[in-house]
């Protein structure tokens, strides 16, 4: 399943690549991060902040994702 989220402020749609990446920088070591993309750029945001600023847009199966990608080409 692929998860898509909508930014509450900008209304942009993003696909989550990793929901529980671990931040290994010294100051934030162990912090849980979300890695997500708009299809052109990749972003990283702390998980709690991501949950505050985004709503679930849709959940698609792998087959549905492939169909969506074909339509957008």
C-alpha positions as CSV (number, residue, x, y, z in Angstrom):
1,X,0.0,0.0,0.0
2,X,1.1,3.5,-0.8
3,X,0.0,6.3,1.4
4,X,-0.7,9.8,0.0
5,X,-1.2,12.8,2.2
6,X,-2.4,16.4,1.7
7,X,-0.7,19.4,3.3
8,X,-3.3,21.2,5.3
9,X,-1.9,24.6,4.4
10,X,-0.9,24.3,0.8
11,X,-3.2,21.5,-0.3
12,X,-0.3,19.8,-2.1
13,X,-0.4,16.0,-2.4
14,X,2.6,14.0,-1.3
15,X,3.5,10.3,-1.3
16,X,5.2,8.9,1.8
17,X,8.3,6.9,1.1
18,X,9.3,6.0,4.6
19,X,7.1,6.5,7.7
20,X,9.7,5.7,10.4
21,X,13.2,6.8,9.3
22,X,15.6,7.4,12.1
23,X,17.4,10.7,12.4
24,X,21.1,10.0,13.2
25,X,22.4,13.5,13.5
26,X,23.9,14.2,16.9
27,X,21.4,16.7,18.2
28,X,18.3,14.7,17.1
29,X,19.7,11.2,17.3
30,X,16.9,8.6,17.4
31,X,14.2,11.1,16.3
32,X,11.6,9.4,14.1
33,X,11.2,11.1,10.7
34,X,8.9,10.9,7.7
35,X,10.4,10.9,4.2
36,X,8.0,12.0,1.5
37,X,7.9,13.3,-2.1
38,X,5.8,15.4,-4.4
39,X,7.2,13.5,-7.4
40,X,10.0,16.0,-8.1
41,X,11.6,16.7,-4.7
42,X,12.1,14.6,-1.6
43,X,11.4,16.1,1.9
44,X,12.1,15.0,5.5
45,X,10.0,16.1,8.5
46,X,9.8,15.0,12.1
47,X,7.0,12.4,12.4
48,X,4.9,14.4,15.0
49,X,5.1,17.6,13.0
50,X,4.2,15.7,9.8
51,X,1.1,14.2,11.5
52,X,0.1,17.8,12.6
53,X,0.5,19.4,9.2
54,X,-0.9,16.6,6.9
55,X,-4.1,14.7,6.4
56,X,-4.5,11.3,4.8
57,X,-5.5,11.9,1.2
58,X,-5.7,8.3,-0.1
59,X,-4.4,4.8,0.3
60,X,-3.6,2.9,-2.9
61,X,-2.6,-0.6,-3.7
62,X,0.6,-1.1,-5.8
63,X,-1.6,-1.8,-8.9
64,X,-3.6,1.4,-8.4
65,X,-0.3,3.4,-8.0
66,X,1.0,2.0,-11.3
67,X,-2.3,3.0,-13.0
68,X,-2.1,6.5,-11.6
69,X,1.5,6.8,-12.7
70,X,0.6,5.7,-16.3
71,X,-2.2,8.3,-16.4
72,X,0.1,11.1,-15.4
73,X,2.7,10.4,-18.1
